[in-house]
Amino acid sequence: MTDEGKLYETMGELLYAVAKADGVIQNDENEALQDILKNHKWKDEINWSFNYEVSKQRTVEEVYSKVIAVCDRIGPSPLYREFIQAMELVANANNGVDANEEKVMSSFSADLIERFRKDTNQK
């Protein structure tokens, strides 16, 4: 699988973590995901990984750690902007963003920036 494919698979996992952060994946969040994926080139990979995590019922922390590890391995990518936009759409789908969803979203950006800064400083 290419890095781009792996990142989009990881996007499904990240969206699972955001949707699950408030305890339950709401129908509105699932509908928002389907709207995002409607014409997406990588919709099958994103949807598969989201549904895989739903079936496994992993914790938000487990899935989030896996997401960050993949992003760290692949390094900086312009795709992360799309990830952030998709997280915001899913989180806002059901009565706005709750504190746990906000924590996942803000941690994603902060963790990546911190990791990539460390990489830059080590070179």
KAQUI-V228587 format. One record per backbone hydrogen bond with DSSP energy under -0.5 kcal/mol. CO is the residue of the C=O (numbers start at 1). NH is the residue of the N-H. If there is no record, write none. Layout:
BEGIN
[[CO/NH] [CO/NH]]
END
This chain:
BEGIN
[[2/6] [3/7] [4/8] [5/9] [6/10] [7/11] [8/12] [9/13] [10/14] [11/15] [12/16] [13/17] [14/18] [15/19] [16/20] [17/21] [18/21] [20/23] [24/26] [26/30] [27/31] [28/32] [29/33] [30/34] [31/35] [32/36] [33/37] [34/38] [37/40] [40/43] [42/46] [43/47] [44/48] [45/49] [46/50] [47/51] [48/52] [49/53] [50/54] [51/55] [52/56] [53/57] [53/58] [59/63] [60/64] [61/65] [62/66] [63/67] [64/68] [65/69] [66/70] [67/71] [68/72] [69/73] [70/74] [71/75] [77/80] [78/81] [78/82] [79/83] [80/84] [81/85] [82/86] [83/87] [84/88] [85/89] [86/90] [87/91] [88/92] [89/93] [90/93] [91/94] [92/96] [93/95] [98/102] [99/103] [100/104] [101/105] [102/106] [103/107] [104/108] [105/109] [106/110] [107/111] [108/112] [109/113] [110/114] [111/115] [112/116] [113/117] [114/118] [115/119] [116/120] [117/121] [118/122] [119/123] [120/123]]
END
